[in-house]
Every structure is written in structure tokens, then in C-alpha cells.
């Protein structure tokens, strides 16, 4: 089951995903993002050293380095 976070503002549930992207210089980097439904790339737990926060304006969950 994918890691989920529920927005305090809207009450919606968002699921954590990750994927590896290639930057312009050719360097690869792993990104983490929340989506409203479980898709390819969903992960089961928070990455080490991260905590879940919430954007106060939009109510969307975000990852912060702990």
C-alpha cells in the first residue's frame, strides 16, 4: 500500500510517488511528489530524513527534509 497523507484543509488523501528524472546537464536525480491517486512509482514509506508538511495556502502535502 502506498504511503498516504490526508490534507487538513480539504480532507483529501494524497499518495507519495517517486521517479528518477534526467536534468539538463545529464545528471539523474530522484524526485518525490504526491498525487491524488495511486499510479506507477508509488512508494510504501517515507524516504529516510524526510517529514510530511502541508502548504498553508493550497492544503497540498509536501516533503521536507527533517
Backbone torsions as a table, in degrees:
resi	resn	phi	psi	omega
1	UNK	NA	135.3	-177.9
2	UNK	-71.5	147.0	177.0
3	UNK	-64.8	134.7	-177.8
4	UNK	-127.3	154.6	175.5
5	UNK	-136.7	136.4	179.9
6	UNK	-103.5	131.1	179.6
7	UNK	-71.4	131.7	177.4
8	UNK	-74.0	-28.3	-177.2
9	UNK	-78.0	-47.0	-175.4
10	UNK	-104.6	-20.1	-177.7
11	UNK	82.0	0.7	179.3
12	UNK	-77.5	153.5	178.0
13	UNK	-103.0	134.0	179.0
14	UNK	-121.7	147.4	-175.3
15	UNK	-115.2	139.7	-176.4
16	UNK	-81.9	133.9	178.7
17	UNK	-129.8	161.0	172.6
18	UNK	-143.9	154.1	173.4
19	UNK	-157.4	159.5	179.2
20	UNK	-100.6	126.5	-179.8
21	UNK	-116.4	156.8	176.4
22	UNK	-104.6	123.5	179.3
23	UNK	-80.2	170.5	-176.5
24	UNK	-56.4	-38.4	-179.3
25	UNK	-76.4	-0.4	179.6
26	UNK	95.9	-7.8	-179.6
27	UNK	-74.8	140.8	178.6
28	UNK	-95.4	141.5	-179.6
29	UNK	-143.6	140.5	177.8
30	UNK	-89.3	130.0	177.1
31	UNK	-115.5	152.5	178.0
32	UNK	-121.2	140.3	179.7
33	UNK	-152.7	158.6	176.9
34	UNK	-104.3	141.8	177.8
35	UNK	-132.1	156.2	-177.5
36	UNK	-73.2	-14.9	178.0
37	UNK	-140.3	160.6	-179.7
38	UNK	-77.7	124.1	179.8
39	UNK	-127.6	-174.8	175.8
40	UNK	-63.4	134.7	-179.9
41	UNK	99.0	3.8	178.4
42	UNK	-65.9	140.7	-179.9
43	UNK	-118.9	154.0	-171.4
44	UNK	-86.1	-18.8	-177.2
45	UNK	-147.9	164.9	176.9
46	UNK	-66.8	143.0	174.2
47	UNK	-67.4	149.9	-179.5
48	UNK	-59.8	137.3	177.6
49	UNK	86.0	8.7	-179.7
50	UNK	-120.1	154.0	175.9
51	UNK	-135.6	156.3	-179.7
52	UNK	-91.6	132.6	173.8
53	UNK	-124.0	-177.0	179.2
54	UNK	-138.1	135.1	176.2
55	UNK	-69.6	123.5	-174.3
56	UNK	-68.9	-28.4	-179.5
57	UNK	-80.3	-45.9	-173.3
58	UNK	-98.2	-22.2	-177.4
59	UNK	80.7	6.7	-179.7
60	UNK	-81.3	140.9	177.2
61	UNK	-72.7	148.3	178.2
62	UNK	-138.1	155.8	174.7
63	UNK	-95.7	136.0	176.9
64	UNK	-124.3	146.0	173.8
65	UNK	-72.0	132.3	-177.0
66	UNK	-77.0	NA	NA
